[in-house]
Amino acid sequence: MIGRIHSFETFGTVDGPGIRFVVFMQGCNFRCKFCHNPDTWFKEGGKEYTEEEIINEINKYRVYYDKSKGGLTVSGGEPLLQIDFLIELFKLAKKNNISTALDTAGDIDMESSMCLKKIDELLKYTDLALLDIKEIDEKKHINLTGKSNKNTIKFAEYLNKKNIQTIIRYVYVKGINDSEETINGLRLIKSNMKNILEIDVLGYHKMGEYKWKELGLNNEFINITPPTSNEVKEIKKYLNSKISN
């Protein structure tokens, strides 16, 4: 099986527990206005690898992952666009006793029996899901990402049904996706789903601006001010607080 890979990160510390080997898959069906890796969007980019080649790369640093209770995280782009390869990679990872985490926006057709069959197969080998929820309001989500969030919400519900441990990841962009509806909607999802460990908040930043410029893309967020670390901490604290009856 061949996968198209954008890049690797050998000592990831923000993509799941412990130290992680992070595989960034090439290709994405979202066009998030706050994306810091727009170079992962295009399916024809990246480099081809087999699942064996990736596991061999992981094993070079295995001692760090094992000691820190880390493992493999597959991110993107959008990993589910290459789900057949992902299944084989995770299957091989589990044969090698490597912990697996999937970082996804969950944008897959949950009404398709073929897709569900593949999702079920993938989840057999998935220890942790990092589910990116960009916005609760569908119209705002379409404006922000170019796509509906219906599949993402259905995927969240399916992860709960399958009892897959999940961390919701939310990119906080001040004045854009921090409405009362969105914040309280995220809190309700966490409250209503027993499988969610926490909501992780990632503050919008400008480190990827040069990529937009190099790719000739129109960056609508060029004048957006990133939140402070204290603002990120406060909103994370509120999102993870219990909802009073």
NUDRENDO-210682 format. One record per residue (C-alpha): residue number from 1; residue in one letter; y, x, z. Coordinates in steps of 0.05 Angstrom, whole numbers. Layout:
BEGIN
[atom NUM; 'a'; [Y; X; Z]];
...
END
This chain:
BEGIN
[atom 1; 'm'; [0; 0; 0]];
[atom 2; 'i'; [70; 25; -18]];
[atom 3; 'g'; [134; 9; 19]];
[atom 4; 'r'; [204; 23; -2]];
[atom 5; 'i'; [240; 58; 56]];
[atom 6; 'h'; [314; 71; 64]];
[atom 7; 's'; [309; 122; 121]];
[atom 8; 'f'; [276; 142; 187]];
[atom 9; 'e'; [305; 153; 256]];
[atom 10; 't'; [259; 196; 299]];
[atom 11; 'f'; [292; 187; 367]];
[atom 12; 'g'; [318; 115; 368]];
[atom 13; 't'; [339; 90; 436]];
[atom 14; 'v'; [370; 22; 421]];
[atom 15; 'd'; [315; -11; 379]];
[atom 16; 'g'; [266; -30; 433]];
[atom 17; 'p'; [240; 1; 498]];
[atom 18; 'g'; [232; 76; 506]];
[atom 19; 'i'; [242; 126; 450]];
[atom 20; 'r'; [226; 95; 382]];
[atom 21; 'f'; [210; 118; 312]];
[atom 22; 'v'; [253; 71; 272]];
[atom 23; 'v'; [236; 55; 199]];
[atom 24; 'f'; [294; 24; 160]];
[atom 25; 'm'; [265; -16; 103]];
[atom 26; 'q'; [302; -21; 37]];
[atom 27; 'g'; [326; -89; 12]];
[atom 28; 'c'; [360; -147; 47]];
[atom 29; 'n'; [372; -220; 29]];
[atom 30; 'f'; [434; -225; 75]];
[atom 31; 'r'; [503; -199; 59]];
[atom 32; 'c'; [532; -195; 129]];
[atom 33; 'k'; [607; -181; 129]];
[atom 34; 'f'; [598; -136; 190]];
[atom 35; 'c'; [539; -97; 163]];
[atom 36; 'h'; [542; -22; 177]];
[atom 37; 'n'; [485; -6; 128]];
[atom 38; 'p'; [503; -42; 63]];
[atom 39; 'd'; [466; 14; 26]];
[atom 40; 't'; [401; -19; 51]];
[atom 41; 'w'; [416; -84; 13]];
[atom 42; 'f'; [391; -64; -55]];
[atom 43; 'k'; [316; -69; -68]];
[atom 44; 'e'; [315; -13; -120]];
[atom 45; 'g'; [341; 40; -71]];
[atom 46; 'g'; [305; 82; -20]];
[atom 47; 'k'; [241; 122; -26]];
[atom 48; 'e'; [168; 101; -31]];
[atom 49; 'y'; [119; 115; 26]];
[atom 50; 't'; [48; 94; 43]];
[atom 51; 'e'; [32; 68; 113]];
[atom 52; 'e'; [-10; 132; 125]];
[atom 53; 'e'; [50; 176; 109]];
[atom 54; 'i'; [93; 139; 159]];
[atom 55; 'i'; [41; 143; 214]];
[atom 56; 'n'; [34; 217; 201]];
[atom 57; 'e'; [110; 224; 211]];
[atom 58; 'i'; [106; 185; 276]];
[atom 59; 'n'; [49; 229; 302]];
[atom 60; 'k'; [94; 291; 296]];
[atom 61; 'y'; [135; 264; 355]];
[atom 62; 'r'; [81; 223; 389]];
[atom 63; 'v'; [88; 256; 456]];
[atom 64; 'y'; [159; 231; 464]];
[atom 65; 'y'; [141; 159; 446]];
[atom 66; 'd'; [80; 158; 492]];
[atom 67; 'k'; [116; 188; 552]];
[atom 68; 's'; [175; 141; 546]];
[atom 69; 'k'; [132; 79; 532]];
[atom 70; 'g'; [165; 74; 464]];
[atom 71; 'g'; [135; 68; 395]];
[atom 72; 'l'; [149; 43; 325]];
[atom 73; 't'; [206; -4; 306]];
[atom 74; 'v'; [213; -30; 235]];
[atom 75; 's'; [283; -52; 217]];
[atom 76; 'g'; [324; -58; 154]];
[atom 77; 'g'; [350; -83; 111]];
[atom 78; 'e'; [301; -140; 121]];
[atom 79; 'p'; [229; -119; 136]];
[atom 80; 'l'; [199; -187; 119]];
[atom 81; 'l'; [217; -177; 46]];
[atom 82; 'q'; [160; -126; 46]];
[atom 83; 'i'; [114; -165; 91]];
[atom 84; 'd'; [49; -143; 57]];
[atom 85; 'f'; [66; -70; 69]];
[atom 86; 'l'; [90; -86; 139]];
[atom 87; 'i'; [23; -118; 158]];
[atom 88; 'e'; [-14; -56; 136]];
[atom 89; 'l'; [34; -9; 172]];
[atom 90; 'f'; [30; -48; 237]];
[atom 91; 'k'; [-46; -54; 231]];
[atom 92; 'l'; [-52; 21; 223]];
[atom 93; 'a'; [-2; 33; 280]];
[atom 94; 'k'; [-45; -9; 328]];
[atom 95; 'k'; [-108; 29; 306]];
[atom 96; 'n'; [-70; 91; 329]];
[atom 97; 'n'; [-49; 58; 395]];
[atom 98; 'i'; [25; 57; 375]];
[atom 99; 's'; [69; 1; 403]];
[atom 100; 't'; [102; -41; 349]];
[atom 101; 'a'; [169; -76; 346]];
[atom 102; 'l'; [197; -118; 289]];
[atom 103; 'd'; [272; -123; 279]];
[atom 104; 't'; [286; -182; 233]];
[atom 105; 'a'; [332; -239; 217]];
[atom 106; 'g'; [270; -282; 207]];
[atom 107; 'd'; [294; -308; 139]];
[atom 108; 'i'; [226; -328; 111]];
[atom 109; 'd'; [203; -395; 85]];
[atom 110; 'm'; [170; -426; 146]];
[atom 111; 'e'; [149; -487; 105]];
[atom 112; 's'; [104; -445; 59]];
[atom 113; 's'; [31; -442; 80]];
[atom 114; 'm'; [24; -374; 46]];
[atom 115; 'c'; [84; -346; 85]];
[atom 116; 'l'; [57; -374; 150]];
[atom 117; 'k'; [-10; -343; 137]];
[atom 118; 'k'; [23; -275; 127]];
[atom 119; 'i'; [68; -284; 188]];
[atom 120; 'd'; [7; -301; 231]];
[atom 121; 'e'; [-28; -238; 206]];
[atom 122; 'l'; [34; -195; 221]];
[atom 123; 'l'; [43; -224; 291]];
[atom 124; 'k'; [-28; -203; 309]];
[atom 125; 'y'; [-3; -132; 308]];
[atom 126; 't'; [68; -143; 335]];
[atom 127; 'd'; [83; -127; 407]];
[atom 128; 'l'; [157; -144; 407]];
[atom 129; 'a'; [205; -181; 362]];
[atom 130; 'l'; [279; -164; 358]];
[atom 131; 'l'; [308; -227; 327]];
[atom 132; 'd'; [378; -222; 297]];
[atom 133; 'i'; [417; -286; 306]];
[atom 134; 'k'; [485; -278; 273]];
[atom 135; 'e'; [517; -346; 285]];
[atom 136; 'i'; [494; -415; 310]];
[atom 137; 'd'; [537; -459; 265]];
[atom 138; 'e'; [504; -462; 196]];
[atom 139; 'k'; [568; -466; 155]];
[atom 140; 'k'; [597; -407; 192]];
[atom 141; 'h'; [532; -369; 184]];
[atom 142; 'i'; [534; -379; 109]];
[atom 143; 'n'; [605; -354; 107]];
[atom 144; 'l'; [587; -294; 150]];
[atom 145; 't'; [521; -274; 117]];
[atom 146; 'g'; [516; -311; 51]];
[atom 147; 'k'; [455; -351; 75]];
[atom 148; 's'; [435; -409; 119]];
[atom 149; 'n'; [408; -396; 189]];
[atom 150; 'k'; [355; -451; 185]];
[atom 151; 'n'; [297; -403; 173]];
[atom 152; 't'; [321; -358; 229]];
[atom 153; 'i'; [320; -415; 280]];
[atom 154; 'k'; [252; -439; 255]];
[atom 155; 'f'; [226; -367; 261]];
[atom 156; 'a'; [253; -364; 332]];
[atom 157; 'e'; [215; -428; 349]];
[atom 158; 'y'; [152; -400; 318]];
[atom 159; 'l'; [156; -336; 358]];
[atom 160; 'n'; [161; -380; 420]];
[atom 161; 'k'; [101; -421; 398]];
[atom 162; 'k'; [61; -357; 388]];
[atom 163; 'n'; [87; -329; 454]];
[atom 164; 'i'; [112; -264; 422]];
[atom 165; 'q'; [158; -226; 469]];
[atom 166; 't'; [227; -230; 437]];
[atom 167; 'i'; [295; -200; 447]];
[atom 168; 'i'; [352; -237; 412]];
[atom 169; 'r'; [402; -189; 381]];
[atom 170; 'y'; [472; -214; 371]];
[atom 171; 'v'; [528; -175; 337]];
[atom 172; 'y'; [592; -193; 373]];
[atom 173; 'v'; [653; -196; 327]];
[atom 174; 'k'; [715; -217; 365]];
[atom 175; 'g'; [747; -280; 337]];
[atom 176; 'i'; [693; -289; 285]];
[atom 177; 'n'; [627; -309; 316]];
[atom 178; 'd'; [645; -316; 390]];
[atom 179; 's'; [662; -390; 392]];
[atom 180; 'e'; [641; -432; 452]];
[atom 181; 'e'; [590; -468; 408]];
[atom 182; 't'; [557; -403; 387]];
[atom 183; 'i'; [556; -371; 456]];
[atom 184; 'n'; [529; -433; 490]];
[atom 185; 'g'; [480; -444; 433]];
[atom 186; 'l'; [451; -375; 444]];
[atom 187; 'r'; [445; -388; 518]];
[atom 188; 'l'; [408; -453; 504]];
[atom 189; 'i'; [359; -418; 459]];
[atom 190; 'k'; [344; -367; 513]];
[atom 191; 's'; [338; -422; 566]];
[atom 192; 'n'; [291; -465; 524]];
[atom 193; 'm'; [244; -411; 499]];
[atom 194; 'k'; [197; -378; 549]];
[atom 195; 'n'; [184; -317; 506]];
[atom 196; 'i'; [255; -290; 504]];
[atom 197; 'l'; [265; -229; 549]];
[atom 198; 'e'; [340; -223; 540]];
[atom 199; 'i'; [399; -229; 492]];
[atom 200; 'd'; [422; -160; 471]];
[atom 201; 'v'; [495; -155; 449]];
[atom 202; 'l'; [515; -104; 397]];
[atom 203; 'g'; [590; -96; 391]];
[atom 204; 'y'; [617; -95; 320]];
[atom 205; 'h'; [639; -25; 301]];
[atom 206; 'k'; [670; 10; 241]];
[atom 207; 'm'; [622; 68; 232]];
[atom 208; 'g'; [596; 40; 166]];
[atom 209; 'e'; [664; 28; 134]];
[atom 210; 'y'; [658; 90; 90]];
[atom 211; 'k'; [594; 62; 59]];
[atom 212; 'w'; [630; -1; 37]];
[atom 213; 'k'; [682; 42; 4]];
[atom 214; 'e'; [631; 88; -30]];
[atom 215; 'l'; [593; 28; -57]];
[atom 216; 'g'; [656; -5; -83]];
[atom 217; 'l'; [646; -67; -38]];
[atom 218; 'n'; [702; -111; -13]];
[atom 219; 'n'; [705; -103; 63]];
[atom 220; 'e'; [736; -166; 91]];
[atom 221; 'f'; [731; -139; 162]];
[atom 222; 'i'; [773; -77; 150]];
[atom 223; 'n'; [826; -102; 198]];
[atom 224; 'i'; [779; -131; 251]];
[atom 225; 't'; [785; -96; 319]];
[atom 226; 'p'; [719; -78; 351]];
[atom 227; 'p'; [707; -104; 422]];
[atom 228; 't'; [713; -57; 481]];
[atom 229; 's'; [651; -35; 519]];
[atom 230; 'n'; [673; -79; 578]];
[atom 231; 'e'; [680; -139; 532]];
[atom 232; 'v'; [610; -128; 506]];
[atom 233; 'k'; [583; -122; 578]];
[atom 234; 'e'; [618; -185; 600]];
[atom 235; 'i'; [593; -228; 542]];
[atom 236; 'k'; [523; -200; 550]];
[atom 237; 'k'; [524; -217; 624]];
[atom 238; 'y'; [546; -289; 609]];
[atom 239; 'l'; [495; -298; 553]];
[atom 240; 'n'; [439; -278; 600]];
[atom 241; 's'; [462; -320; 659]];
[atom 242; 'k'; [423; -381; 679]];
[atom 243; 'i'; [447; -449; 655]];
[atom 244; 's'; [462; -495; 714]];
[atom 245; 'n'; [427; -563; 715]];
END
